């Protein structure tokens, strides 16, 4: 089994805190989780998010024989 994780960073200019909060809430309802605290950089507010890990089964149960060696 392999785990797949998706990351994203939401961003809005400083002073647009409510817009960022609305984006974060929308992503939370889509199965994303907060990843750390919000941070400010270069006049913008950012929030990192991660999507829930999904188990992916890599199928190696059957290997088809293609030639008689």
C-alpha positions as CSV (number, residue, x, y, z in Angstrom):
1,X,0.0,0.0,0.0
2,X,1.2,3.5,-0.8
3,X,-0.1,6.8,0.8
4,X,-0.8,9.8,-1.4
5,X,-0.8,13.3,0.1
6,X,-1.8,16.5,-1.6
7,X,-0.6,19.9,-0.4
8,X,-1.7,23.4,-1.2
9,X,-1.1,27.0,0.1
10,X,-4.0,29.5,0.1
11,X,-3.0,33.1,-0.1
12,X,-4.6,36.5,0.1
13,X,-3.2,40.1,0.5
14,X,-2.9,41.4,4.0
15,X,-6.2,43.0,5.1
16,X,-8.2,40.3,3.3
17,X,-8.4,38.0,6.4
18,X,-12.1,37.2,5.9
19,X,-11.5,36.2,2.3
20,X,-8.8,33.9,3.3
21,X,-10.9,32.5,6.1
22,X,-13.8,31.8,3.6
23,X,-11.4,30.0,1.2
24,X,-10.0,27.9,4.1
25,X,-13.5,27.0,5.3
26,X,-14.5,25.9,1.8
27,X,-11.4,23.7,1.5
28,X,-12.0,22.2,5.0
29,X,-15.5,21.1,3.8
30,X,-13.8,19.4,0.8
31,X,-11.7,17.1,3.0
32,X,-8.6,19.3,3.4
33,X,-7.0,19.9,6.8
34,X,-4.9,22.7,8.2
35,X,-1.2,22.2,8.1
36,X,0.5,24.5,10.5
37,X,-0.4,28.1,11.4
38,X,-1.2,30.9,9.0
39,X,1.8,33.0,8.2
40,X,2.6,36.3,6.6
41,X,5.1,36.9,3.9
42,X,5.7,39.7,1.4
43,X,2.4,41.5,2.2
44,X,0.2,38.3,1.9
45,X,-1.3,35.9,4.4
46,X,-0.8,32.2,3.7
47,X,-2.4,29.0,5.0
48,X,-0.9,25.6,4.2
49,X,-3.3,22.7,3.8
50,X,-3.1,19.0,3.3
51,X,-5.6,16.6,1.9
52,X,-6.3,13.5,3.9
53,X,-4.1,10.6,3.1
54,X,-5.6,8.0,0.8
55,X,-4.5,4.4,0.8
56,X,-3.8,3.2,-2.7
57,X,-3.3,-0.5,-3.3
58,X,-0.6,-1.2,-5.8
59,X,-1.6,-4.4,-7.6
60,X,1.1,-6.9,-7.7
61,X,-1.1,-9.9,-6.9
62,X,-1.0,-11.3,-10.4
63,X,1.9,-11.1,-12.9
64,X,0.9,-12.4,-16.3
65,X,3.4,-14.8,-17.9
66,X,4.0,-13.7,-21.4
67,X,6.5,-16.3,-22.7
68,X,7.7,-19.8,-22.0
69,X,11.4,-19.4,-21.2
